[in-house]
């Protein structure tokens, strides 16, 4: 490997040594030639050819050489295995002796200790690529912790066939690994689907949904005009009104207040637990096809914004939310109330808010139900107000 | 001749829809295989235009339904209304009773209304107030949906997706195609000038001819192998059904017919497999979260299932 431990520019000592060696060889060749030591001169000449040829070979080795990294899968849960495929292709006639070195972020991998006591921190490989040849090498590793990780650049080293010279370069294609929070079973959260949907009496009546028409009835003056079925009325020659079903579509909006986990001191373990709970709710929502959104004032790795995902039932919604949870950092972007006020205006009517950590001071008007998790237990007073300080740990469903 | 007529049909539609030769061929496959087609793509790429151009070129009845959440099943199928003059009930047919039906943004209709299309798609009939009414022949449904807007939409259930023969995407045009679109559509609407170049009877005859296209036993085995592979793939929770095998079989015959052959070759099956099978796959949730897409799974299956070659015959 390199004498300079991976630094792309050789140190001045070896550069000087190389120049002096070339000068010495050239001088020797000229001297032997002058004094008619032809065998020695020929030997020195071939030596010079060999050295210059090797140097040129190593220098040209990296030209027209493509290297690609592919991670399969790129998104996974802690403890799962992924494969890193390193594909190199020599797109020229000159063969090349190639080696590569792929460092890994230390927190990403499950530590593997080798016999010599060293912990695996990088993958390395070596291949001889003949003219126009391609080679794919696969490395497997298990991911350890939640997070967003960018793989450091791939280091490629090209050598000549005699191992005299090398040339290296770095290739970076922004390969990333996204490790979602670990999942927990929903019952272990002390939170059941009934808590989210609610079998407790609502103070507000069900909201009739004019798009869910189940029948017709005669129009009465008390019926709002928007419920008149004009086409049926024309057929029947009298005013008919729609009978509609109430909307019972559950929509979840997960809200995580990272400042709750920063006071009085950063509580990293509790924050991870909260993210796991959120991830588990995401998976449950996806299985039930419940539209879901996410809001958090936590900073994100790799992005310059807090976390805000609008409520949606798109096929990729769960993946988008899980990615945001993977990127979440124990660092506050700002007060959650400001974010909730801004994003709450776009919430669909009848949304259930699941607050993970903390207690926002206000709620958007579209919110129909609020569920707290995990550590606050707010029992509403008879007049519907909530206490300022938490009383006991656990979960509690509140209706508004 | 049959070949000339089909070529004329393609050319006629291409005068309006620029550059979508592959999508057009798949549309004709669906028509000749007596199937239905689902087009999923972003707004403004020509989904509605393609369906309208097809209907105009075929000289068939054409109806369009713009789906909204308040669309009811009777809006689609029709209803009985009491006629006071005759003292009897008269049936007022809905837009479903037509030859070419364009259902725009089908995922905006509520599930109850989406289900009202099922009987017509599968059995080419519908039941209204206990009375069975046959749809006119030929009958083809072209449904469209937008993959971008998900708020206020109702994803099609697997049972309905399974009834679409093909699911395709048109994609954005190339620079040259977009330039041609500006030229073609810039001054006058070419759709209004489109004349019919085929007729219902001709289409029914073509459909009959497609049923007679020969499928060798090993090609049939290849179809079955592909469909079975979708059920056995580790990333798939629910694979393609026997209905999918039939669909691929019919589609392959139709494609061979369009390409002026009286027999199906494995390339026909391989060409159609992705369009016929991908939308029928339900992936495991964990694999979806890992970013696995049905198209990747299908590509993997096509790469692994061996294609019958001539030396095996």
HADDOCK unambig.tbl for C-alpha pairs under 7 A between the chains (distance, minus, plus):
assign (segid A and resid 73 and name CA) (segid B and resid 290 and name CA) 6.29 0.50 0.50
assign (segid A and resid 74 and name CA) (segid B and resid 290 and name CA) 6.84 0.50 0.50
assign (segid A and resid 75 and name CA) (segid B and resid 290 and name CA) 4.62 0.50 0.50
assign (segid A and resid 75 and name CA) (segid B and resid 291 and name CA) 6.58 0.50 0.50
assign (segid A and resid 76 and name CA) (segid B and resid 290 and name CA) 5.49 0.50 0.50
assign (segid A and resid 211 and name CA) (segid B and resid 69 and name CA) 5.67 0.50 0.50
assign (segid A and resid 211 and name CA) (segid B and resid 70 and name CA) 4.63 0.50 0.50
assign (segid A and resid 235 and name CA) (segid B and resid 81 and name CA) 6.85 0.50 0.50
assign (segid A and resid 312 and name CA) (segid B and resid 150 and name CA) 6.34 0.50 0.50
assign (segid A and resid 312 and name CA) (segid B and resid 151 and name CA) 5.71 0.50 0.50
assign (segid A and resid 313 and name CA) (segid B and resid 150 and name CA) 6.14 0.50 0.50
assign (segid A and resid 313 and name CA) (segid B and resid 151 and name CA) 6.83 0.50 0.50
assign (segid A and resid 314 and name CA) (segid B and resid 150 and name CA) 5.30 0.50 0.50
assign (segid A and resid 319 and name CA) (segid B and resid 289 and name CA) 5.15 0.50 0.50
